[in-house]
């Protein structure tokens, strides 16, 4: 051992870079995405929860030891917890049209995002203050890139953009929450108008029909898996390219054993989903099995048979067409809703009151057309009554005329 700490190997921290922690995170994330692609329902969140707990525990352990943690382990924590965060965002594809994402998914994803950004921005911002920052590097395209060099500014720029987006979304989300409170009617009207006109675009029914729930689920799963592979490769390359103290790298302590125990939930969930949804007597329809639907489309494509997407779309896709934001759009892409076929017309329009002149004129025109349509039968009856009234008939037969 040298007196210069920069010449000595990095001391291992089994609760962060231990083999049990890494294997647990990799397998949990992979199995959770597999369950999501096979059968996206409530069972997916059981596996997602175990993955999230492992990633959050890793970050909180790093934050608790911020005075003694090395730069190498701090950056490694970011790589290991990044796939769990991206996996949380991939689940929103299942609720894109319906808009009924569980509050637990929204809240925990938001909390995890804030913790991840706060920790990662802090690490990269104070890189020069760590001991021997020049000996820590990333492996990019086979080259060692020091984290204290130009890569640090690129990472901080990207993280800053991400943090700015989260901050703006937080402010808008808080305002929209206030807008739905009955005690703030004036603010509610203005914020809802801003939400309808500038923030939430109208949903094109034709586009919704073309994009099924299975396609959105598979797109999110494959995207999250690609990020997981990238982060896992970067973490393993970082571990293999640094000199770590031997014999202390992989002792199986409490942290690694707990991480491996958390693997039980996704493993048993995968077995149960395959047994019930794919091998059982009562199989789920194709619109609830994205991976089976994709294989079905591949087989049909190989045979030259075309399968209509609407046959495999979920009921939520069709239901959402009547509750989209097209009632408050003047972009010309939305369709005029039918009052007779859409019983929730008045309720849907009342959800988005607007004070803007353009949308006020548009709703006034629609109201006028509807009033004219509803009043037309009464006008016809009035004309008929006048034609057969005694005054009109006597006037027609008056001999003085």
Buried (B, 14 or more C-beta within 10 A) or exposed (E): EEEEEEEBEBEBBBBBBBBBBBBBBBBBBBBBBBBBBBBBBEBBBBBBBBBBBBBBBBBEBBBEBEEEBBBBBBBBBBBBBBBBBBBBBBBBBBBBBBEEBEEEBBEBBBEBBBBBBEBBBEBBBEBEEBEBBBBBBBBEEEEEBBBBBEBBEEBBEEBEEBBEEBEEEEEBEEBBEEBEEEEBEEEBBBBBBBBBBEEBBBBBBEEBBEBBBBBBBBBBBEBBBEBBBBBBEBBBBBBEEBEBEEEEBBEEEEBBEBBBEBBEBBEEBBEEBBEBBBEEEEEBEBBBBBBBBBEBBEEEEEEEEEBEBEEBBBEBBBEBBBBBBBBBBBEEBBEEBEEEEBEEBEEBBEBBBBEBEEBEEBBEEBEEEEEEEEEEEEEEEEEEEEEEEEEEEEEEEEEEE
